[in-house]
Amino acid sequence: MSFPSSSKNTAKDDEQALMDKFTALEPTRLYSSSASTTNKRASRAQPISRWIGKLPADIHLLILNHLPIPDIPAYARASRATAGLSRDEKVWERRWDDLAITRHALDVTLDDIESKQKPKASAYLPPTIPVDDDFGDFTSAPRTPSVPSLSAAFTSFTLSAPRYTRAHSILNKCLAPLQHPPHAVLSALTPLIGTSLLSQARSLRLLSFFLSPRVQPVRNWDILLAALKAAIDRFDVSLLTAFDTADSRGDELMMRQTAHASWEVWPGTGDWEMGKVWAEKREILYEQGRWNPLANFTEENTLDFTPMDEFMASVIGALEEHGKRAVFVFPPAAGVLIGFAERVANEVVGEYIAPLLTRAREISNALYLTAVAASFRESWRIVDVLTTLSSNFSEKGKDKTEDVVFLMFEPNMDEYLDEEIESVICKEWARSTLALASHGSPTQAQRTRFLTAQNPALMKRTVLASFTDVLLLPVTIVPRTVGAGVVAVGGAVGGAVGAVGTGMVQGIAMLNPQRWVGGTGSVNNTKEYTSFGLGDAEGEASIFEIGADEEGGDDGIDESSMAPSSTRDTASIASTNTAATSFALSTSSTSQTAPTGNLDLLLSLDVALQLIHADRDALKRLETFVSYPGHYGIRVRETIEEAFCEMLGVLCNRHLEKGFGIATERMDSYKPAEHEETASVAPLLQFFELVHIGDTIQSMVQVFFDKELAPYIDKKDFLNVVVREKKRFENTLDDCVAAGLNAGTQVLMNQVEHIILTLTKPREYYPPEDAPLELGPTQGCTEAIRCLDTHCKLLKGSTSKEVLEVFYQEVGIRLLGILQKHIKRQIISLNGGFQVIADLNAYYSFIASLKVPNITADFSHLKMLGHVFVVEDAKDLAQIVRDVTRYGGAYRPEDIYEFIQRRADWKKIEKTVDKTMYSLSFKEDCIVC
């Protein structure tokens, strides 16, 4: 018995529906474990996905997303479940997204195509084919005789997918012209898509999305897509021809229309031909022969970027001219202006910079570093002009313009950053200092500076103020006439020396604003410094080198030599020159002259300023690249830190530590008996000068750190390499000063003891009976106090209050021991006792002026001790000796007993004193058997 196929299908569906209502029984265990019970409960708690046949519904949806449109009705007929699933909104929303109408703003284009189809649709209504549908879910669909249509059931999806269904119906009617011969396709499509170039371009693009592999709207979509691409290529060629014609006659409006139309039909892969062809026809890309990069070097092998200014002016002019046209003609999304700028940067500017840097490297590393920073700064003008051409390159869009220069300059960055660290500081040190074994008497320029000043603290503040001023001066990264800055230094230094007279020779040279404004300009190969003979009596070489004009100078400042290298810096230089000149005049040329020697030249303020200046130059060059993104941006910041650490390392290890070490060794070897001068200790005076210089250098480093380095690091981050290196520098300087002060204290007290021994007469405290009594201090006491007072005052202002107090305390303790030894060596009469008291009072007054309480108390007790030499009665003297409280516990009776033994009348009063003190007499109480 046979049944109609439709009846069979209905029966199967009813059977399937009935089976779906029942759940298969699961085998159970009578005694299930707790673990299996837990797993079963967990599995029951999980949601059970919907299944269609043997596959989950999610798999069916995935299949539907990749099915060609013509196969969806066939899939829907499989069952009621698949029919319902094929009407799922997710399926058709995905198809709508594949058309990319919303993403590319083609809704208006779709509406225009529909409006052109309405008259034709009302004039011709094709017949429909009735279909016996047992499901009742599908209706008939219209057919066009020239295009294979979908199943009659397609229109049933209208309710679930209204947007896609409408687009499909509209675009499906445009497929018929694609079956025409290739040369006739565009003509056949014109009535359907319009005559406007932009409308045609957008319609062709919409059709390309419709016939894409993701949609596959008809069976022969691939054949139709190939025909459409051929038509698009012909259309694009015609646009390119029209664009070229419009470009030749300067018709920017026509160029704009054709460019926007071409951009609309561009598939988005590869280079956009129209923008590429336009850029290739710009003459600026083929004019490299007009410019000579080596013209930036003068005959003296210095840099003068005037030729590069002219070159960049030409480049900027071309960018402005062609850039304005590109902004008007091409769509912003096409990026034609950026692409053109990249070609100009790489093929024109980059090719110009490469031989310039190569030649600079051949001349000197310093010139190379200057050329790199200056070239980058000149290239940055490209960014400035691009940001003015289009508002799209402001704020966030500015990164694109900056990347043009960054990418062009990247090939030079590795070599530059390596060279910045390896050469600048070390070579500046080698250039600024030179060890020469030469003999010669010290000249006026070698004398101390801070010690001869009327107010060393004021001088130091003036130095720091001038130093701060030069830090604020602008730095000329792009040189115009670099050699001029070097030539001007000589006259400026000479004039400064003449103004200062005997003081501040070394520091003024580097505080000349010419050296700081020029920035990276000191690149002349000629020697800017000449060595200075600093040999001492032992033939040892000094490590200091000063300017050629620092050996002497005119009485006035040569204004012509102070002329700035660039007129743009005249105002800023003039203001700082005034500060430097007033600073020079602040030191008196009539100050008393300190002992000469070369120990104070072991540390040079000028060398320290040279090193700081070199690091500042490097910092200003690196600041040019500080906005670099990514890897090189990190390297630039690391190089800034490394350059500062390298400067501190050279300044600390090679200069401060070495200079203080030599000074300490020479103080240790100093012997007062070998020198006639008694009022002062030359090595100690010179060491105090080193302390002043070292403290000034530390202050300058702190100012430089606060002004220049602080913006790039976290000063509170104690793990930062810069913070750690700066702390090490400060600790090393403190250790050097402490070690030197320890040696200096010993040298000073040796000198004081030598003065007391040599200037105290044999009968100073045992004068003849008929000699007149003088109550003033002795010559030895006066000279010793003068020596101590001179050296203690010189240390003020050069170190911290704590270190100064420790030094005073050490001086007091050692002086106390020297005086006690000195008294015990003397024979003191009653009249001489008054002389002892006069000396002790003088020593007490000096110690009291130091304002160290504990040492002052000790000398007060020593002053009281002098009274034991003027007491005539032996019994009273014995009572004084026994009175422990009289000296505040500083001296025991046994200690005082030693002092009174130095009395001239001791043999006469010894018995009485002993009997009174100990209530015994050796003759009466001692029996010798």
Disulfide bonds with the S-S distance in Angstrom:
none
